[in-house]
Amino acid sequence: MTKKVLHIDMDAFYASVEQRDFPQYWGRPLVVGGRPEQRGAVAAASYEARQYGIHSAMPARIAQQRCPELIFAPPRFEVYKAVSGQIREVFHRYTDLVEPLSLDEAYLDVTTNALGEPSALAIARRIKADILAATQLTASAGVSVNKFLAKMASGQNKPDGLTLILPEQAEAFMAALPIEKFHGIGQVTARKMHGLGIATGADLRPWAEADLVRHFGKVGRFYYRVARGEDDRPVNPNRIRKSIGAERSFSPDLTTLAEITAALERVTAEVVRRLRDQPRRGHTLTLKVKYANYRQITRSRTFVAAIGAESPLLPWAQVLMAHLDRGQPVRLLGLTLSNLEPTGEPDYRQLSLEV
């Protein structure tokens, strides 16, 4: 049976929630994130803001320079989580094979579905309508035979888009796609591909798998398959997130050991709170520090026994901090726990603090 996969992606999710809840924001350029004086960054931008070249992860200072009348809305993650719950409830009306990627997007396998509906396109239309009725927000949907093509399709006609890529259309679609638009290919890889004469899917397709592996490592095998529109990854409803963490930027910069220690305590407390919300423990603790000169470094420690919310994370974070340069003012601190596994019975074996 030919697989039928949807990728549903909310349109400018955080920003759209703010515009929905505050009518004075409607139709105006808005970003969700920290303000310029806080040295914040853009978490999400409305479509009106995107017309000025503003995008997520952009420093708030640069965003304001591009659009002086830009509105800065502080994030309300509890609200976004609640709306995300409404959206997922819609998904599960149609299938239990739902793989959330974040609060605002997910894959759905509707090959077999609760309605017995043979048309995946019809299901996508119904899901979009149900989401709009439940949340007053629009979503874009991609419909195809695998996850990669569905993901590519959902981004074609945003906002409020609905795009179908049939099996017989996949080869031509991928051939015309600029390499920068391939999901999973970032700026660094795209530049390397351009250096090899690969600008589109049509340029990528003639490459032998072994040659792609030689240039790009194991991910070269993935590039080889998706250039042909092939992707055998299943929609996994039990997908486990890869990391849990938190970070904070500071204005003014932290300059004293007392300030840095207090800030590290706050960041660690936030990680612990998120770990309590997620039934996960992990093996690798990573500290990220960005200095006033924008130099960024990380330090990690991997433990044999998994650690979690019940573990003394702060002392280990402090050990990692002790190995960093204390002579530079600190602009940002982040702490992440990765190599996650589901929480079982806590393992209270004594762990070494050596780095």
Buried (B, 14 or more C-beta within 10 A) or exposed (E): EEBBBBBBBBBBBBBBBBBBEEEEBEEBBBBBBBBBEBBBBBBBBBBBBBEBEBEBEBBBBEBBEBBEEBBBBEBBEEEBEEBBEEBEEBBEEBBEBBBBBEBBBBBBBBBEBEEEBEBBBEBBBBBBEBBBEEBEBBBBBBBBBBBBBBBBBBBBEBBEBBBBBEEEBBBEBBBEBEBBBBBEBEEEBBEEBEEBEBBBBBBBBEBEEEEBBEBBEEEBBBBBBBBBBBBEEEBEBEEEEEEBBBBBBBEEBBBEEEBBEEBBEEBBBBBBEBBEEBBBBBBBBBBBBBBBEEEEEEBEBEBEEBBBBBBEBBEBBBBBBEEBEEEBBBBBBBBBBBBBEEBEEBBEEEBEEEE
